Amino acid sequence: MLATLRAIAMMSAITIVLLMGHGSSFAASKGLVAFSQAEMTNEWRVMDTKEMERAWKHAGYDFVWTNANSDPSKQLSDVQDLLTRKPVLLIVAPIEYEPLAPVPGLAEKAHVPLLVVDRALPGQPGKNGWISLVTTDFVDSGKRVAEDVVAQLTKKNGAPKGILLHVTGNTGASPVIDEEKGLEEVFKTTPDIKIAASCDSKNSREGGRSCMEDLLQAFPPGKVDGVIFDNDAAAIGGIAALNAAGRTDLKGMVWGKDGTVDGLTAILNGEMSFTVQTPPFFGAASVLIFENWKAGKSVQPVVYVNKESFDAHTPADKARVEQRIQELKKMGVGCC
C-alpha cells in the first residue's frame, strides 16, 4: 500500500511539472505554435522572439522557434521542417520578400493556418489560410523620415535641397521596399533633394560602419548633406565611422529608425536628427488575432502596430526623448 501511494504521489508531481511547462498552470496545452524567425543579429530581433514566446506560452500554447540566420533558403527549409510538426499555427517573420514567396502556399498545402509578422510576403493576407499580416506601416515610417529630412535640409541650405546617402537594411526586404516608397513619396515634391548612392548594411552596426566608410571615400566634405539609415543600429555604426573620419560636416545630419536607446542618445548628443519607432512586439497581437479567428470572429487582413517619432528640435521634444530612454531602461531593454 505504501509503495502504491508513493507511486501515485510521484505520478502527480510529474503531471504538475508537465502541465506547468505549458505556461498555463494546470491546463493542457492548446497545441504547438511554430515561429520562423528571420535572424537574431540585433536586439530588435531578440526582443521580438522573447515577447513572441512569452505571449504564446502565457496563452497556454507550446512554442518552438527557428533562426534563419539572415538566409532566405535556410528560412524556407525551416518553414518546411516546422510544418512537418503539424503545429496549430505557423508564424513567419520573413527575412526577404520574393525568396519567401512559397511560404503561404506551403502552409496552405499542409493545412496549417499562417500569420506573417513584421515583413510582408507576396500574396493576399486574409485568404487561403493566411490569417493576417501583423506589421508596421513602413511607408509611413519612410514618409516621417523624409519630412524631417526636408525640414533639416531647408534649415541648413535655406531651401529644400541637398545630396543624400542612403544606408539600407536588407535589400529586398519589404520594410526596405516600403520605406523607400515613403521617402520617394515626399522627395518627389522636392526635386532638389537627391539620393546619390546607397549601401546595404544588413541591419547591423558593423554593416552601417562599413557602408559609411566606403561611401565617405566617394563623397568627401562638401559633396553630401546627410545620411539616411534604415535602422538605428546601422546609424550608430555609421556615426562611429563619421567620427573616426572627422566628418563634422555631417554631424546631426543623420536619420535613423527603431527608437533604440542608442539612437535616442545620439539624438540628445546632436549626432542624429530623428528616429521613428519600429516596435518588435507582435506576440500579444498575434495571440488575440488567432484566438478571434478560431472563434469565427472578424479579423483584419493587415494589422498595424502603433509607433512614435522622436527628435530634439524643441525643448519638449528633447524632454520626451529623455523620458523615453528612462522608460526603456526601466523595462530593462535597449530597443524600440
C-alpha positions as CSV (number, residue, x, y, z in Angstrom):
1,M,0.0,0.0,0.0
2,L,2.8,2.4,0.9
3,A,4.6,1.7,-2.4
4,T,1.4,2.4,-4.3
5,L,0.8,5.7,-2.5
6,R,4.4,6.7,-3.3
7,A,3.9,5.8,-6.9
8,I,0.7,7.9,-7.1
9,A,2.4,10.8,-5.4
10,M,5.3,10.6,-7.9
11,M,2.9,10.5,-10.9
12,S,1.0,13.5,-9.5
13,A,4.3,15.5,-9.2
14,I,5.3,14.6,-12.7
15,T,1.9,15.7,-14.1
16,I,2.1,19.0,-12.3
17,V,5.6,19.7,-13.7
18,L,4.4,18.8,-17.2
19,L,1.3,21.0,-17.0
20,M,3.2,23.9,-15.6
21,G,5.7,23.7,-18.5
22,H,3.0,24.8,-20.9
23,G,2.9,28.3,-19.4
24,S,-0.7,28.0,-18.3
25,S,-0.9,26.4,-14.8
26,F,-2.7,23.1,-14.5
27,A,-4.1,23.3,-18.1
28,A,-3.5,21.1,-21.1
29,S,-1.6,22.7,-24.0
30,K,-3.8,24.3,-26.7
31,G,-1.3,23.0,-29.3
32,L,2.1,23.8,-30.8
33,V,2.8,27.2,-32.3
34,A,5.8,27.3,-34.6
35,F,7.7,30.5,-35.3
36,S,10.2,31.0,-38.1
37,Q,12.4,34.0,-37.1
38,A,14.4,35.8,-39.8
39,E,17.6,36.4,-37.9
40,M,19.0,37.2,-34.4
41,T,21.6,39.7,-35.4
42,N,20.3,42.6,-33.2
43,E,18.4,43.5,-30.1
44,W,15.2,44.1,-32.0
45,R,15.1,40.5,-33.1
46,V,16.0,39.2,-29.7
47,M,13.2,41.3,-28.2
48,D,10.8,40.2,-30.9
49,T,11.5,36.5,-30.2
50,K,11.3,36.7,-26.5
51,E,8.0,38.6,-26.5
52,M,6.5,36.1,-29.0
53,E,7.5,33.1,-26.9
54,R,6.3,34.7,-23.7
55,A,2.9,35.7,-25.2
56,W,2.1,32.3,-26.6
57,K,3.2,30.3,-23.6
58,H,1.2,32.6,-21.3
59,A,-1.8,31.9,-23.5
60,G,-1.4,28.2,-23.0
61,Y,0.4,27.0,-26.1
62,D,3.6,25.1,-26.7
63,F,6.1,27.2,-28.6
64,V,9.0,26.4,-30.8
65,W,11.1,28.7,-33.0
66,T,13.9,28.6,-35.5
67,N,16.6,31.1,-36.6
68,A,17.1,31.6,-40.3
69,N,20.4,33.4,-39.8
70,S,19.6,36.0,-42.4
71,D,19.5,33.3,-45.1
72,P,16.3,33.0,-47.2
73,S,17.0,29.5,-48.3
74,K,17.5,28.4,-44.7
75,Q,14.3,30.1,-43.7
76,L,12.4,28.2,-46.4
77,S,13.9,25.0,-45.1
78,D,13.0,26.0,-41.6
79,V,9.4,26.6,-42.6
80,Q,9.2,23.2,-44.3
81,D,10.6,21.5,-41.2
82,L,8.2,23.3,-38.8
83,L,5.2,22.3,-40.9
84,T,6.1,18.6,-40.6
85,R,5.5,19.1,-36.8
86,K,1.8,19.8,-37.6
87,P,1.5,23.0,-35.5
88,V,-1.8,24.6,-34.9
89,L,-0.3,27.8,-36.3
90,L,2.8,28.8,-38.2
91,I,4.2,32.3,-37.7
92,V,6.8,33.7,-40.1
93,A,9.0,36.8,-39.8
94,P,10.4,36.8,-43.3
95,I,14.0,37.9,-44.0
96,E,13.2,38.8,-47.6
97,Y,10.1,39.3,-49.8
98,E,10.4,37.4,-53.1
99,P,12.6,34.4,-51.9
100,L,10.0,33.5,-49.3
101,A,7.0,33.7,-51.7
102,P,6.3,29.9,-51.5
103,V,5.5,30.2,-47.7
104,P,1.8,30.8,-47.9
105,G,1.3,28.0,-50.4
106,L,3.4,25.6,-48.3
107,A,1.3,26.4,-45.2
108,E,-2.0,26.0,-47.2
109,K,-0.9,22.7,-48.6
110,A,-0.1,21.5,-45.1
111,H,-3.4,22.7,-43.8
112,V,-1.7,24.9,-41.2
113,P,-3.0,28.5,-40.7
114,L,-0.4,31.2,-41.2
115,L,0.4,34.5,-39.5
116,V,3.1,36.7,-41.1
117,V,4.7,39.3,-38.8
118,D,6.9,42.4,-39.3
119,R,7.7,42.0,-43.0
120,A,5.3,41.1,-45.8
121,L,5.2,38.3,-48.3
122,P,3.8,38.0,-51.8
123,G,0.2,37.0,-51.7
124,Q,-3.0,38.2,-50.0
125,P,-3.5,38.1,-46.2
126,G,-6.9,37.0,-45.2
127,K,-7.3,34.3,-47.8
128,N,-6.4,30.6,-48.2
129,G,-5.4,30.1,-44.6
130,W,-3.2,33.2,-44.3
131,I,-5.0,34.8,-41.4
132,S,-3.3,38.2,-41.2
133,L,-0.2,40.3,-41.6
134,V,0.9,42.0,-38.4
135,T,3.3,44.7,-39.2
136,T,4.4,48.3,-39.1
137,D,3.4,50.8,-41.7
138,F,6.8,51.2,-43.2
139,V,5.7,53.5,-46.0
140,D,4.5,55.9,-43.2
141,S,7.9,55.5,-41.5
142,G,9.7,56.5,-44.7
143,K,7.5,59.5,-45.0
144,R,8.1,60.6,-41.5
145,V,11.9,60.4,-42.0
146,A,11.7,62.2,-45.3
147,E,9.6,65.0,-43.9
148,D,12.3,65.6,-41.2
149,V,15.0,65.4,-43.9
150,V,13.2,68.2,-45.9
151,A,12.9,70.4,-42.8
152,Q,16.5,70.0,-41.7
153,L,17.9,70.5,-45.2
154,T,15.8,73.6,-45.6
155,K,17.2,74.9,-42.3
156,K,20.8,74.1,-43.4
157,N,20.7,75.2,-47.0
158,G,17.9,77.8,-47.0
159,A,15.8,75.7,-49.3
160,P,14.7,72.1,-49.6
161,K,17.8,70.9,-51.5
162,G,20.7,68.6,-50.9
163,I,22.5,65.4,-51.7
164,L,21.9,62.4,-49.5
165,L,23.3,58.9,-49.0
166,H,21.1,56.0,-48.0
167,V,22.3,53.1,-45.9
168,T,19.5,50.5,-46.2
169,G,18.5,47.4,-44.3
170,N,18.3,44.0,-46.0
171,T,17.9,44.7,-49.8
172,G,14.8,43.0,-51.0
173,A,13.0,43.0,-47.6
174,S,9.6,44.5,-47.6
175,P,10.4,47.2,-45.0
176,V,13.2,48.5,-47.2
177,I,10.9,48.5,-50.2
178,D,8.1,50.2,-48.4
179,E,10.3,52.8,-46.6
180,E,11.8,53.7,-50.0
181,K,8.2,54.3,-51.2
182,G,7.7,56.6,-48.3
183,L,10.9,58.5,-49.0
184,E,10.1,58.8,-52.7
185,E,6.5,60.0,-52.0
186,V,7.9,63.0,-50.1
187,F,11.0,63.6,-52.2
188,K,9.0,63.7,-55.5
189,T,7.7,67.1,-54.2
190,T,11.3,68.3,-53.6
191,P,13.2,67.6,-56.8
192,D,16.4,69.3,-55.5
193,I,16.8,66.7,-52.8
194,K,18.6,63.6,-54.4
195,I,19.9,60.3,-53.1
196,A,23.3,59.9,-54.7
197,A,24.3,56.4,-53.5
198,S,23.1,53.6,-51.3
199,C,24.6,50.6,-49.4
200,D,23.1,47.5,-47.7
201,S,24.0,47.4,-44.0
202,K,22.2,44.1,-43.4
203,N,20.6,45.9,-40.4
204,S,23.8,45.7,-38.4
205,R,26.0,48.2,-36.6
206,E,29.1,46.8,-38.3
207,G,27.4,46.9,-41.6
208,G,26.5,50.5,-41.1
209,R,30.1,51.4,-40.2
210,S,31.4,49.5,-43.2
211,C,28.9,51.1,-45.6
212,M,29.7,54.6,-44.2
213,E,33.5,54.1,-44.6
214,D,33.0,53.0,-48.2
215,L,30.7,55.9,-49.0
216,L,32.9,58.5,-47.5
217,Q,35.6,57.5,-49.9
218,A,33.4,58.6,-52.8
219,F,31.9,61.6,-51.1
220,P,34.4,63.9,-49.5
221,P,33.4,67.0,-47.4
222,G,31.2,69.4,-49.4
223,K,29.7,66.6,-51.6
224,V,26.9,65.3,-49.4
225,D,24.5,66.9,-47.0
226,G,23.2,63.9,-44.9
227,V,22.8,60.2,-44.5
228,I,19.5,58.2,-44.1
229,F,19.9,54.9,-42.2
230,D,17.1,52.3,-42.3
231,N,17.7,51.5,-38.6
232,D,19.4,52.9,-35.5
233,A,21.9,50.1,-35.2
234,A,23.4,50.8,-38.6
235,A,23.2,54.6,-37.9
236,I,25.3,54.1,-34.7
237,G,27.9,52.2,-36.7
238,G,27.8,55.0,-39.4
239,I,28.2,57.7,-36.8
240,A,31.3,55.9,-35.5
241,A,32.7,56.0,-39.0
242,L,31.9,59.7,-39.4
243,N,33.6,60.5,-36.1
244,A,36.7,58.4,-37.0
245,A,36.9,60.2,-40.3
246,G,36.5,63.6,-38.7
247,R,33.4,64.3,-40.8
248,T,31.9,67.1,-38.6
249,D,30.2,68.4,-41.8
250,L,27.6,65.6,-41.3
251,K,27.2,65.9,-37.5
252,G,23.5,65.8,-36.8
253,M,22.5,65.2,-40.4
254,V,21.8,61.6,-39.8
255,W,18.4,59.9,-39.7
256,G,17.6,56.5,-38.2
257,K,14.7,54.2,-37.4
258,D,13.7,52.0,-34.5
259,G,13.8,54.3,-31.5
260,T,16.6,52.4,-29.6
261,V,18.3,53.8,-26.5
262,D,21.5,54.2,-28.6
263,G,19.6,56.1,-31.3
264,L,17.8,58.3,-28.8
265,T,21.1,59.0,-27.1
266,A,22.6,60.0,-30.4
267,I,19.8,62.5,-30.9
268,L,20.5,64.0,-27.4
269,N,24.2,64.2,-28.3
270,G,23.4,66.1,-31.5
271,E,24.7,63.3,-33.7
272,M,21.4,62.2,-35.1
273,S,18.3,64.2,-36.1
274,F,15.4,61.9,-36.0
275,T,14.2,58.3,-35.4
276,V,10.8,56.6,-35.6
277,Q,9.8,53.5,-33.6
278,T,9.6,50.1,-35.1
279,P,8.1,48.1,-32.2
280,P,9.2,44.5,-32.1
281,F,6.2,43.3,-30.1
282,F,3.9,41.2,-32.2
283,G,3.2,38.3,-29.8
284,A,0.2,39.6,-27.9
285,A,-1.4,40.9,-31.0
286,S,-0.8,37.5,-32.8
287,V,-2.5,35.6,-29.9
288,L,-5.5,37.9,-30.0
289,I,-5.8,37.6,-33.8
290,F,-5.5,33.8,-33.7
291,E,-8.0,33.3,-30.9
292,N,-10.5,35.6,-32.6
293,W,-10.0,33.7,-35.9
294,K,-10.6,30.4,-34.1
295,A,-13.8,31.7,-32.6
296,G,-15.0,32.7,-36.0
297,K,-14.8,36.5,-35.3
298,S,-13.8,39.0,-38.0
299,V,-10.1,39.6,-38.3
300,Q,-8.4,42.4,-40.3
301,P,-6.1,41.0,-43.0
302,V,-3.5,43.6,-42.2
303,V,-2.9,44.9,-38.6
304,Y,-0.5,47.8,-37.9
305,V,1.1,48.3,-34.6
306,N,1.3,51.8,-33.1
307,K,4.5,53.8,-33.1
308,E,6.1,57.2,-32.1
309,S,8.6,59.5,-33.7
310,F,11.5,61.2,-31.7
311,D,13.7,64.2,-32.2
312,A,15.2,67.0,-30.1
313,H,14.1,70.0,-32.3
314,T,12.3,71.7,-29.4
315,P,12.7,71.5,-25.6
316,A,9.5,69.5,-25.3
317,D,10.8,67.1,-28.0
318,K,14.1,66.7,-26.2
319,A,12.3,66.1,-22.8
320,R,10.3,63.3,-24.5
321,V,13.5,61.7,-25.8
322,E,15.0,61.8,-22.3
323,Q,11.8,60.3,-20.8
324,R,11.7,57.5,-23.4
325,I,15.3,56.5,-22.6
326,Q,14.3,56.1,-19.0
327,E,11.2,54.2,-19.9
328,L,13.3,51.7,-21.9
329,K,15.9,51.4,-19.2
330,K,13.2,50.8,-16.6
331,M,11.9,47.9,-18.7
332,G,15.5,46.6,-18.9
333,V,15.7,46.9,-22.7
334,G,17.6,49.0,-25.1
335,C,15.3,48.7,-28.0
336,C,12.2,50.2,-29.5
